[in-house]
């Protein structure tokens, strides 16, 4: 029922460039982008939650999460209006704003349901910061053309690109496994003595 394709980006030219590499595979269908360093543990998978929102609104959907004020400059942040529980109409996206310039504390997390219009947009967007093609720049234009929804998903997100986040994810998943849980707890008790 699902086709999963992996494409290698030969040079690190930005997330927008990475998405653009899939153009020849997508055609005219909506598609999902899943960033592997965002680990989301949820009873109902985050992407399934987002697909349900996409079906209601028929617009691109971006996963968002409330973040601590001091973490705002690490993320793309949305300017949005709440339209129902956990659902926001996005007015703008701002890449890594300073705390005082951030429009909210809702950060973009590495799950997207995009429409194929993003490809034509990304082909025209100028290269941005660091010589990279920024997906956020493409999202701003897609937002103008189609509108966009932010969805505050149910679940726990771990930053697998951060050493501590990766460790937290491993511990959280290990604690769910009956055959591992007690041994892990005993090890941690011994280690912190």
Backbone torsions as a table, in degrees:
resi	resn	phi	psi	omega
1	UNK	NA	-16.8	-178.3
2	UNK	-134.1	143.4	177.1
3	UNK	-113.6	120.7	179.1
4	UNK	-107.7	126.4	-178.0
5	UNK	-126.2	137.5	176.5
6	UNK	-111.3	131.6	177.6
7	UNK	-124.2	133.7	-180.0
8	UNK	-90.6	127.8	174.2
9	UNK	-87.3	114.1	-171.6
10	UNK	-69.6	-29.7	177.1
11	UNK	-131.8	144.5	179.5
12	UNK	-75.3	83.5	-175.9
13	UNK	-106.4	18.9	175.8
14	UNK	107.0	158.7	-178.7
15	UNK	-65.9	-36.7	176.9
16	UNK	-60.3	-41.3	177.8
17	UNK	-64.8	-41.7	179.4
18	UNK	-60.7	-44.6	179.0
19	UNK	-63.4	-42.1	-178.5
20	UNK	-60.6	-27.8	179.5
21	UNK	-63.8	-17.9	-178.0
22	UNK	-94.1	0.7	-174.9
23	UNK	-52.0	-46.1	-176.0
24	UNK	-66.0	-15.6	-179.3
25	UNK	-96.0	-22.4	-168.8
26	UNK	-83.4	-45.5	-175.4
27	UNK	73.7	-137.9	-176.0
28	UNK	-102.6	20.8	-176.2
29	UNK	-100.4	148.9	168.6
30	UNK	-63.3	154.7	-178.1
31	UNK	-147.3	161.8	179.8
32	UNK	-105.5	143.8	171.1
33	UNK	-117.8	125.5	-178.4
34	UNK	-124.4	116.5	178.0
35	UNK	-85.8	121.8	-173.3
36	UNK	-65.7	-19.5	-179.4
37	UNK	-86.3	-4.4	171.2
38	UNK	-99.1	106.5	-178.1
39	UNK	-98.0	120.4	-177.7
40	UNK	-119.3	120.4	178.2
41	UNK	-102.0	112.2	-177.9
42	UNK	-144.0	145.4	178.2
43	UNK	-60.2	-49.9	171.4
44	UNK	-100.4	122.7	-176.4
45	UNK	-50.3	140.3	-177.9
46	UNK	-53.8	-44.1	-178.5
47	UNK	-64.2	-36.8	176.7
48	UNK	-65.1	-41.8	175.8
49	UNK	-57.9	-44.3	-178.4
50	UNK	-67.2	-37.7	178.2
51	UNK	-62.0	-37.8	177.5
52	UNK	-63.4	-38.9	177.4
53	UNK	-68.5	-41.6	177.9
54	UNK	-59.2	-43.3	-179.5
55	UNK	-61.2	-34.8	179.1
56	UNK	-74.1	-41.0	-171.8
57	UNK	-102.6	-21.7	-179.4
58	UNK	55.5	39.5	177.6
59	UNK	-134.9	158.4	175.3
60	UNK	-54.3	143.6	-177.6
61	UNK	-125.4	133.1	177.9
62	UNK	-119.8	133.0	175.7
63	UNK	-72.8	135.3	176.5
64	UNK	-130.4	157.7	179.7
65	UNK	-145.4	140.1	175.9
66	UNK	-71.0	133.0	-179.8
67	UNK	-122.4	159.3	176.3
68	UNK	-64.3	148.0	-177.5
69	UNK	-51.6	-44.8	-176.6
70	UNK	-68.0	-17.6	179.7
71	UNK	-90.4	-9.8	-177.0
72	UNK	-50.4	-45.1	-177.3
73	UNK	-65.6	-5.3	178.9
74	UNK	-90.3	-6.7	-169.7
75	UNK	-130.1	163.6	161.8
76	UNK	-77.8	135.6	-175.4
77	UNK	-120.4	140.9	179.1
78	UNK	-96.0	150.6	165.9
79	UNK	-106.9	110.3	-174.5
80	UNK	-141.4	165.6	177.4
81	UNK	-119.5	126.8	-179.3
82	UNK	-68.0	126.7	179.4
83	UNK	-112.0	-19.5	172.5
84	UNK	-164.3	173.9	-178.8
85	UNK	-53.3	122.1	176.5
86	UNK	72.2	1.1	-175.7
87	UNK	-117.5	131.2	-177.5
88	UNK	-128.6	136.6	167.5
89	UNK	-82.0	124.3	-176.4
90	UNK	-86.6	130.2	175.9
91	UNK	-96.9	-31.0	-178.3
92	UNK	-162.8	159.2	171.6
93	UNK	-127.0	137.2	-177.7
94	UNK	-125.5	123.5	-177.8
95	UNK	-81.8	117.8	174.0
96	UNK	46.9	60.0	179.7
97	UNK	-75.4	160.6	171.3
98	UNK	-70.1	159.6	-177.5
99	UNK	-56.7	-42.9	-176.9
100	UNK	-74.0	-15.6	-179.7
101	UNK	-104.2	-3.1	-176.7
102	UNK	-72.1	133.3	179.9
103	UNK	-75.8	-15.3	179.1
104	UNK	-165.0	-171.6	173.3
105	UNK	-115.3	22.8	178.9
106	UNK	-97.6	110.2	-175.7
107	UNK	-94.4	145.1	175.4
108	UNK	-76.4	128.7	180.0
109	UNK	-110.3	154.8	-170.4
110	UNK	-68.0	50.1	172.4
111	UNK	-138.0	126.2	-177.7
112	UNK	-138.0	141.7	164.0
113	UNK	-115.0	114.1	-174.5
114	UNK	-116.6	161.0	176.4
115	UNK	-105.4	157.0	-172.6
116	UNK	-63.0	-14.4	176.3
117	UNK	-58.3	-23.1	-178.6
118	UNK	-60.5	-30.1	-177.0
119	UNK	-66.3	-47.9	178.1
120	UNK	-61.7	-36.7	178.7
121	UNK	-64.7	-48.8	-177.6
122	UNK	-63.7	-29.7	177.8
123	UNK	-68.8	-20.9	-177.5
124	UNK	-105.7	-16.8	-177.9
125	UNK	-68.0	132.3	177.7
126	UNK	-68.7	151.7	176.4
127	UNK	-60.7	138.6	-175.8
128	UNK	-110.0	-145.1	-176.5
129	UNK	-51.1	134.3	176.2
130	UNK	68.6	18.2	-179.2
131	UNK	71.5	21.7	-177.0
132	UNK	-110.1	152.7	173.9
133	UNK	-88.0	109.9	-173.2
134	UNK	-86.1	126.4	175.8
135	UNK	-60.7	-35.9	-180.0
136	UNK	-58.1	-39.3	177.5
137	UNK	-62.9	-40.2	176.5
138	UNK	-66.9	-38.8	179.3
139	UNK	-63.3	-37.2	178.5
140	UNK	-58.7	-42.2	179.7
141	UNK	-73.1	-40.3	177.0
142	UNK	-60.3	-38.2	177.5
143	UNK	-59.2	-44.0	178.9
144	UNK	-63.3	-38.4	-175.8
145	UNK	-78.9	-42.7	-169.6
146	UNK	-119.6	-14.4	-168.0
147	UNK	80.1	167.5	-176.9
148	UNK	-158.4	149.0	-178.1
149	UNK	-115.3	138.3	170.1
150	UNK	-104.1	135.2	-179.4
151	UNK	-124.6	121.3	179.3
152	UNK	-87.0	92.4	-170.9
153	UNK	-67.7	158.4	171.2
154	UNK	-89.7	129.7	178.3
155	UNK	142.0	174.1	178.5
156	UNK	-107.4	132.0	179.9
157	UNK	-108.7	136.0	177.0
158	UNK	-121.7	137.7	179.2
159	UNK	-87.6	97.0	-178.8
160	UNK	-70.4	-10.3	176.9
161	UNK	-86.6	-4.2	179.1
162	UNK	-111.8	134.4	-175.8
163	UNK	-56.0	-45.8	-179.3
164	UNK	-69.1	-40.0	177.5
165	UNK	-61.0	-41.1	178.3
166	UNK	-64.2	-41.9	178.0
167	UNK	-64.2	-44.5	178.3
168	UNK	-59.1	-41.8	179.6
169	UNK	-62.3	-44.1	179.8
170	UNK	-62.8	-42.2	179.3
171	UNK	-65.9	-44.9	-179.3
172	UNK	-59.8	-44.5	179.5
173	UNK	-69.8	-37.9	178.6
174	UNK	-64.0	-36.0	-179.0
175	UNK	-67.8	-16.1	177.2
176	UNK	-85.5	-10.0	-176.0
177	UNK	-100.3	113.8	-176.4
178	UNK	-56.4	-38.0	-176.6
179	UNK	-75.1	-10.9	-177.9
180	UNK	-112.5	-33.8	-169.5
181	UNK	-49.9	-54.4	-175.6
182	UNK	-64.7	-40.2	178.5
183	UNK	-64.2	-40.3	179.2
184	UNK	-65.4	-44.8	179.3
185	UNK	-61.2	-42.8	178.7
186	UNK	-63.4	-42.7	178.3
187	UNK	-60.4	-46.5	-178.6
188	UNK	-64.9	-37.8	177.8
189	UNK	-62.8	-43.1	178.4
190	UNK	-65.5	-40.4	-175.0
191	UNK	-69.0	-33.0	-176.9
192	UNK	-86.5	-0.1	178.5
193	UNK	-67.9	NA	NA
